[in-house]
Amino acid sequence: METPPDASGPPSQQLGLLRWQFDLTWSLFEYHLERIGPDDFLWEPAALCWTVRRAEDGTWVPDWADSEPDPVPVPTAAWLTWHIGWWWGVAADHAHGREPRGRNDVVWPGAGEPTVAWLRALRGDWLAALDGLTAADLEATAPFPWQDDPAHTVAHMVAWVNAELMKNVAEIGQLRLQRAATPQPTPSP
């Protein structure tokens, strides 16, 4: 594995380290994206799950609560990929200076290749944002997820994206592995 850049130096080194960490996390995600099947997305590993459900118009709507339930529902891979699309899309909107999308504006594209392609497109959009950042940008106040708190810089936002993606990748990977190791019922003739 390549040695990560030193983050104690100037902002260009900070961005180099953040980009290295992102690329490492994405490579772990690709491992699962290359192996996840359409049936994996909506598999519910527990009785209490958050997932996405078909609306009358055919779109997928995520389960949601404005305050976190107790106990917290186990998310499906479908819900997790929708969640990534929401928070990462909003982070990219801020990084590009676009009007950030609302949670209800983020529509999950569906199980299998549509979601994999969507996630890869989000990666491309994020990399374009990272490639456009300057040293001054990295030191500016982050517009998200801390709503313009001067204690957090754009560099913090980029690090947060890496951490959030790493967490969600691990969750999706664990769900995929668990489903693969769980005997599936045989359909009756």
N, C-alpha and C positions, 0 to 999 in steps of 0.2 A: 504494500500500500504506500502511496506517495505521502511524504511528510507534509503536514499542513503548514501553511504560511504562519509567520509570527504575527499575532494580533496586537502586540504591545507597541508596534510602530505607527506610522502615519495611517490615515484613513484608507489609502490604497491597500495597505497590508491587512487592515481590518476587513475590507471587502473581499480580499483574496481568501482569508480564512473563512468568512461567512459563505462564500461561494463554494469553497472546498467542502464545508460541512453540508451544504445543500446538495451538492453532487453526490456525496457519500450516501445521504439519506435517500435521494432519488434512486440510486443504484439498488438499494435494498427494496424500494417500492417496486421497481421494475421486475425484480425476482418474483414478486407475487402477482403483478399485473400480467406477466407472461403465462401464469399458471391458473389464474382465477377463471372459473367457468360461470356461465350465466346463472346456473342454479345456486352458486355460492352466495350471490348477492342478497337474496331474500331469505336465506336459511336462518331460522330462529333458534338459537342455541339454548334458550331458556323460556320459561312461561311468561316472564315479564320482559318484553322487548320493545325497543323503539325501532321502527322501520319506515319505509315509504309505502304509501297505499294509493291505489288508483282512484282518482276523482271522477266524477261523472263525465267530464270532458276528455278523459283519457290521460291527463297528465298525472304525474306522481307527486303526492303531497307528503312531506315528512311529518312524523309524530313530533309534537313540540309542547313544551310547557314554559311559561315565562319565569317560573321559579323551579329550581331543580327538585324533582320528586325524591322522596325517601321511602323505599330504596330506589336507587338510580336504575332505570331500565338498562338492560344489556342492548347495545346498539347492534343492528345487523350491518353487514358490509355495505348494503345499499344505503342505509342511513349515514354511515360514516363517510361514504364517498360523496353523498349530498352535502354533508357538513363541511368536508374539505372544499367542495365547490363554492360554498357560501363564504367561509372565512377567508379562503385564499383569494377568491375573486374580489372580495372587498379590499383586501390588502393590496392586490395588484391595481385595483382602481385608484386607491390613494397614491401608490407609488408612481403611477402614470399621470396623476393629476386629473383623473376622470371623476365624474359624479359617482359615488359608491352605490352599488346596487343594494336593494333591500332584501331581507331574508326571504320574503314571499316572492321575490322576482327570480329566485334561483330555482330552476326546475331540473330535477334529476332526469337524465336522458334515457334511462332504462338499463336493464341488466345486460352484462356482457360487453361487447365491443363498443357500443355507443358511450358507455361510461368510461371505459379505458381510453378511448380517443379524446373524450372531454377532458380527462385528467391530464393527458399528455399535452393538450392545447393550453391548459392552465399553466403547465410548466413552461411552455414556450413564451407565453405572455409574461410570466414572472421573470424569466431570464432576460427578456427584452427590457423590463423595468430595471433589473440589476445592472445590465450593461449601460444604461443611461445615467446611473447615479454618479455624482461627482463627490469629491471629498467634502465640499460644503453641504451637499445633500445629506450625507451620512451624519453630519453633526447637527443638522436641523432638527427641530422638535418633531417627534413622530405624530402624524395625524391619526394613527390607528395602531393598536386597539385601545390606547389610553386617552383618546379624545383630547389631543393637544396638551398633554401634561408635559411641562418643560423638563421634567426629570428624565424623560425618555426620548431618545433620538431615533432617527430613521434607522441607524445601525441597530438599535434595540428592536425595532419592528422587524428587520430582516432576521435577526437572531430568534425572535419569537416565532416567525414563520417556520424557521428550521425546526425549532423545538415542537411546535404544534404538529407539523408534518411528520416528524419522527414518531410522535406519540400515536397519531392516527395510522401510520404505516404499520407500527407494531400491533395495533388492535386488529387491523384488517388481516395482517399476516397470521395472527393467532387464530382468528375466526376461520380462515381458509384451512389452516393446518388441522384445527379441531374438527371441522366438517369432514375433511379427507380421512381422518382417523376414526370417525363415528360410523358404525354400520348403518347403511341406509335401508329402509324397508324395501322389500322386493314387491313390485306390483303384482297383484293377483291376476291370473289369466282370465 
